[in-house]
Amino acid sequence: MKHTTYKYLFALILAGGLSSCRKNLLDSLPNDRVSANIFWKTENDALLADNALYTDLDGVSIFTWDALSDIAHTNQNFDTQAFIELGTYDIANAKIYNEWSAAYTGIQATNYFLENIDKVSSTNTTLINRFKGEAKVLRAYQYIKLAGFFGDVPLITKTLTIAEGQQVTRTPVSQVWDFVDKELSDAAALLPATYGAADKGRVTSGAAWALKARADLWARRYQLVVDAANQVKGYTLYSSYQNLFKYAAENNSEVILDKQFLKDTYSNGVFALLAPYSQKNAQSYYVPTKSLVDAYETADGKNINDAGSGFDPYHPYDNRDPRLRFSVFVDGDALPSGIAFKPAPNSGTADAIGSTYIASTTGYNIKKYINTEDYANPSNSGINIILLRYAEVLLTLAEAKIELNQIDQSVYDAINTVRNGRSDVKLPNIATGLTQEQLRQIVRHERTVELAFEGLHLFDIRRWKTAETVMTGPVYGITYSDATNKLVTVQVVSFNRVFDKSRHYLWPIPQKETNLNPNLKQNPNW
């Protein structure tokens, strides 16, 4: 679908039909958009409009969410997002408004699409229904995010006039989850399980079921999670975790939903955003933390702090879960330019902590999606950004069954498949006969390390109610040897996270929205 999706047609038809508002003013067709009067005629119109809906899926924004959790950090302390980490943000924070606005932009587009699709003259009912199914899934995707960020949000399923928009109220989040659950079930029945090569990247029935499992997990509707996850069929783990986020692995058997990009046509700047500074002045905008790096077990499945783990603080990255070095640039790793990554403050390199304000303040950089092919032009990456993959479904299924206390072999199988189901990740199976609480901690650990930098951990620590513990205090980075061979752990300068459990589990409704519509009541303690 890289060749068909991004036609930018919805720069076109403003939902609500702005062109019609001007009808009495000047009786001519506008030349900067396609009028609804001449559109919505053919199957190709429907195709182009459907394609345009995919532009509202998230891309590199997923990295911003992990940087608001304990596993990553917003490297530029002057960014408005950093204020969320610090706990000093308020209802006027730009990051919060932008997330709200972006989600409702996507919802507005899908509402308009669904209101107009039946105007198309077509006898191909299967195709038109498929388009409807795709739109329903893409709309549900936005509502899942909104519920995760804000709790109660306006549930809007039709285009609104300005006056109507100023009257909407917040829908209880339980009703939002009800809507998402039904919408995704309905969509799954309209969608194919697979597509041909020309349509790779479109929403499948599997994506509908997998998103339903995610939504019901966040809503704590665990039996619905199990039911939905068991409908996700035809997917397998990709053979190599190391290569999972590389160009050669695009559209592989593990990917259920992604945002598709194409160099020179519809590109992203993931390399420029995340790579170490030495790589053509990349920005290191979001960087991993010591909290995440320490979470990766030793190769024999032990916590690095356990007695007898064999962990060597002078060689901290040896003998570790391979996913660590596949996900994070650590000291000594080869960079796309061919040089070695040397982040220690005493290393004298461009990547040394403190060498420039852009260098990583933790001494780690994100490795996922950083590909050698993008080194020549870091702002022109065509790598697809994965939004949902089969490993998440396995861990979601396991977590739901653990919470239901339906602990059987399928729980162990799901977790162990993620731990050792690839050629380059072979960790010991977890022991059988564990308690519910032991398994709960194991599956949470697996979600943290397996899905790092994939936009899920912020939502996880909120629903687990662990944010109040893990999101407080300083941000730490690498441990390195100083001139006397003493081990020194880096602490990000003048940065102390604060998480107020009385209000920070939900973001505030943006001030711009409450100013326009006083009916949008604010979240508690904001």
N, C-alpha and C positions, 0 to 999 in steps of 0.2 A: 504493500500500500504506500510505500515511500514515493511512488511515482504518481499516485492519484489523489492522495488525501488533501494536500495543502494547496488549494486553489484560492484561498482567501475570499471566498464568495460572500461570507457573511460580513465583510466590510461594507456591504451591500445593502441588505434589507434590514432596517432598524426595526427590531421587534416592537410591535405597537403601530408600525407604519407611519413614520414621520412624513413620508412623501404625501400621504393622504391629508395630513394636517395643512399642507400648503396648497391643496387642490383649488381652493377658491381664490388663491392669490395669483396663481399663474398656471394656466392650463397647458402645461408642457411637461414632458418627461424629464426627470432629473438626469444629469449626465455623470454624476459621481456615485451612483448606486443602481442596482437593478430594481425596477419597480415591481411590486407584487402583482401589478396588473398584467405584466407580460411574463412573469416567472410562474413557477408551479404549474407548468403545462405538461412537461415530458418526464420520462424516467430519468433522463440525463440531468434535468433540473434537480430532481430529488437526490440523485447521486452526488452532485456537486454540493448541495446544501448539507447532505449527510456527512460528506468528507470534512466540511468546514467545522462541524461540531467537535472534531478531534483536536482542533487547535487549543481548546480550553482545558484539555488534560494537563496535568502538572508535568513539568520537565525538571530542570535543575532546582526548582523550588523545593524538592523533597529534601535536599541537603540542609536547607535552612531549618527544617523541623528538628532534625537530629542535633543540630547545633544549639537547640533550646533544651536539650536533655543532658544527662551526665556523660554521654559517650563522645560528645564533640563540643566545640567552642567556637563562637563567632570571633574570628581573629582580629577584626578591626573594632576596637573598643568604642569608636565614635559612631558606629552603626546603630540605628534605632533598635535593631534586634537585640543588641547587647544589653539594652536597658531591661529587656524581658528576663535575660539571665540574671541580672543584678537585682531584679525585683523592684526596680524603681519606675517601671512603666505605668502609664495611666490610660484613660479612655481615648486619648488623642494619639496614641502610638500608631505610626504609619504602617508598621508591619501588620498589625492586627486589622487595620482598615483594609489594607491591600488583600489580605486573605479573604475577608468577607466579600469585598467587591469582586474579586476574581471568581469566586465560587458562584455568586449570583449572576455574573455575566454569563457563565456557562449554563446556568439554569434558565436564564432568560432566552438564550439561543435555542435550547432544546424545547422549551415550552412553545416558542414560535414555530419551530419545525413541526412539532406534533400537531399543532393547530392547523397547519397548512398542507401537510403531506397528502391528505385525502383529496386535495384539489387536483392532484396529478392524474392525468388520463392514462390508465394502465390496466391491462387485464392480468398482469403478473402479480397476483395477490401475495405470493410467497416473497417476492422482492420487496414490495411495499411494507409488508409485515416485518421483514428483516430490518429495514430502515427504522421502523418504529422501535423494534427491540434494541437496536444499537443506541438510539436516542435515550430510551428509558434507562439503560445501563449507565450511560454517560451522565445523565441527570442524577441518578442514585449515587454515583461516585462523588459528586459534589456535596450531596446532602450528608453522606457519611463523614466527610471532612468537617463540615459545618457543625454537625452534632458533636464530633470529637473536640472541636475547639471551643464552642460556645454553649453547648447544651441545648436549651430551648431556642429554636430559630423559626422565623416565618416559613411555613410550608406553602410555597407558591407553585401552582401547577398550571397556570395560564398567564398569558401576557397581561400586564396591568397598565392602565393609564397612570399618569403622574398623580392624579388625585387619588386613585385607588391605592397606589403604592404608599401614599402618606397615611393610609388608614390601617395597614396590616398590623397584626399583633404577632407575638411569638407563640408558636405552637409547642405544647409540651413535648419534650424530647422523646417520650415513650411513643407518641403518635408519629413522630418523624421516623423512628425505627420501624413502626408498623408499616408506614408507607414504603420505606426502602425495602423491607422484607417482601412485601407483596409485589412491588414493582419489579424486583429482580427475579422473582419466581415467574411472573408473567412474561418477562423479557426472555427468560431461558427457553420458554416454549416457542418463541418466535425466531430463535437464532440457530444457525448451524453449528455443529461441533468444530468444523474446520473450514478453511477457505482454500482456494487455489492460490498459486504463487502471486498473481497480480493483486490479490486482496489481503495479503499477509499484514497483520497488524490490526485488522478489524476485530471488534468485539465478538466473541463466541459465546455459545451457551455455557461453556466451561468458565468463562470470565464472569458471567452472571452468577453462577453458583458459587464461585470462589469469593466474589465480592459480598455475596449474601452471607457466607460463612464469616468473613471479616466483620461485617456490620453486626451480625448477631453475637459475635464474640465481644465486641465493644459494648453491646447492649446487655451483656451477661445473660443471654438467652441460649443456654448451652446445648439443650437438646436440638434446637433449631440449627445450631452450628454443626453438630454431628450429622444431622440429616442433609444439610447442604454440602458439607465437605465430602460426603460419600457420593455425591452426584458429580464431583469433579473427576472426570475420567479422560484417559488418553494422553496424560502428561507423565513425564518421568524426569528425574533429576538429570541435568546435563552432566556429562562424564567428568568435566574438569571445572572445579571452582575457580582456579586461577584464570581460566580463559572465559569464564561465564560473562564477563563484562567487556569483552573484546569484540571487534567487528566480525571476526570469523564465526562467532557464536550467536549472532543476531537471529532472532526468530527460531531459537532452538526449542527442543521438546519440553523445557522447563518453563518457558515464558508463557504466562497466561494473559497478561495485559502490559503493554508498554506504550510510551510516547515515541512515535517514529520521527526520525530526523533524516535529512539528506544534505550532505556537504554542498555548499554553493547555492542551494535552493531553499532549504528550511533547516538551518543549522543551529547548534547550541554552542555555548562557550564553556563547556564543562572543564576542558583542559585549562583554559585561562583562569577559571574560577578557583580550581582546587589544587593544581600542581604546585610543587615547590617553587620558590621565587627564582631559583637558578635556571628554571626552564622558561626562557624567554620572558622573564619578568612576570610569571604567573602570580596570582594574587594570594594564594593560601587563605582564601576567605573564610573557609570553615575547616577546622583542624581537629583531629582526634585528641582524646585526653588519656592520661594515665589510667583513669578508671576503666576505660574500655580495654586498653592494651593489657592491663593486669588481669582482666577477666578471662582471657584466652588460657586454656589449660596447658599443661605440659603434654608432650606427645603421648604419654601413657595415661592421660585422662585425669591427672591430679591438679588440684588448685595450687598455684605457685606458692602460696603461703602455708600449704600443708607440710607437716614434718615428713621428710623422706621424699619430697617431690623431685629433688635433683635440680631445682631451679638455681641458676648461678647469676647473681645480680651483676657480675662483671661481664657476663655474656647473656644478657636477659632475653635475647630473641632466638637463642638456640634451643633445640629440643622442645618446641612449642607446637600447639595446634596450628597446622599449616594455614588455616584461614587468617591468622594474624598477618603473615607476610603477604598474603594475597589481597588483603584489604587495606593495609596501612604501610606507608613508606617508613621504614625504620633505618637506623644508622647502618650504613654500609650497602644499602640496596642500590642496584643499578637504576639510573634515571633514564628517561627516553633519550636524552641528549648523549648518553654514553658515559657520563661521569657518575661518581658515587655520591649518594646522599649523605652529607656529614653535617648534622644539625647542632652538635654540641657548641656551647658558647665559645669554647676555646679552640674550635676547629679552623677558624680563619676563612671559612668559605662563605659564599653568598647566601647559603641556607642556614648559617649559624644563627642561633637565637640572639636577637639584638643587633644583627648586622644591618637590618633595615626594618622599618615598621611593617613591611609586607611579609617578611619571613615568619614562619610559624612560631608562635609564642610558646607552643608546647614541645616543639622539636619533632612532631609527627605530622605527616600529611596523608590525606586520603588517596589510596591507590586505585580503588574501583573507578572504572571509566577513564583512567589516564592511559591513553594509548599512544604508542610511538608514531602512528600514522598522523596524529594531530599536532605533533611537535612543530612542524613547519609553519602552521597557521593555527595557533591555539584557540582563536575565537571562532573557528569554522569547523567545529566537530559535527560529524554526522552520526555519531553513535546513538543508538536507541537507548532511552532511559527506561529501565524496567520498573513497573509500578506494582506488579503482582506476579509471583512465581510459585511453582509447585511446592518448594520447600516451606513456604509460609503456610500453605494449606495443610501440609503434614503436621506442622507444629501447632496450628490452630485446632486441628482435630484432636491432637493429643491433649492440649490444654483444656479443651471443653470436656473431654471425657474424664480428665483428672478432677476438674471442678465438680462434675456430676458424681464423682467417686465410682465411675464405671471403669475401674482399672482392670484391663485385660491385656492380652498379648498385643492387640492392635496399638495400644499406647506405646509399649516398648518398641514395637516395630517402626512406628512413625518416627520416634526420636532417634532410634539407631540408624534408620535409613539416612537421615540428615547427617548424622555423625560419621558414617563410614560408607555411604552409598556412591562415592565418587572415586575415580582412580587416584586422585591426589589428596583426598582427605580420608584418612583411616584412623579413627579414634576408637578406643575400646567401647564395646557395648556397655550401656548402663546395666547395673545389676538388677535382677528381678527381685520381687518381694519387698519393694520399697513402700514406704507410707505415702499417703496422699500429700502430706506437706513436703516430703523429700522430692517427690516427683514434680510438685508445683515449682520448687526452686530450680530443678533441673531444666524443665521446659522453659522457664523464664530466662535462664542462662543461655539456652540454645537460641532462643529468639534474639537475644542481645548480640551474640557474636555472629550468628549465621546471617542476620538481616541488618547488620550495621550499615549505616549510611544509605538506607533504602526508605527512609521517611516514616518509619513505624514506631521507633522507640519512644518518642515524645508521647504518643497516644498510649503506649504500653504502660509507662510509669505513671500516667494519670489514672488509668483504669485499675492498675494494681495498687494505687494509693501509696506508692513508694517515693514519689517526687519530693515529698516533704523531708525525706531522709537523704536522698542522693543529690538533691539540687541545692545544697547549702554548703557554704564555706568556700575556700580557695579552689582554683583550678590548677591541677598539677600536670606536669609533662614528663619528659625523659629524665632518667637517672644516668649521669655520666661521671667519668673519672676526672678529677681536677689534676693540677700539676703535681700534687703530692700523692696521687693515686687514691684519694679519698672520694667516696661516692657522694655525689650531690644531686638532689632532686630539684628540678626546675619548678618554680611556682610562678604562674602568670602574675605580672606586676600589677598591683593596685586593682585587683579584681576579686570580689568576694560575692559569691552567689547568695541570694536570699529567696526563699520560697515560703510564702505565707499560706498555710493550709486552709485558712478561713476564706480565701478568695482566689488563689492562683490556680486551682484545679480547673477553673473555667476562665477564659478570657472575657473581658468586658465587651459589651456591645459598643461598636465604635461611636465616638461622639458625633461624627458627621451624620450618622444614621439617626441617632436619637434627637439631634437638632432638627432634622427634617421631619421626623415622625415621633412625637412624644408618646405614641402608643407602644413603642418598643421599650418595655420596662427593663431596667438594668439588672445585671447579675448581682448576687449578694455581695455586699461590702465594697462595691465599686461606686 
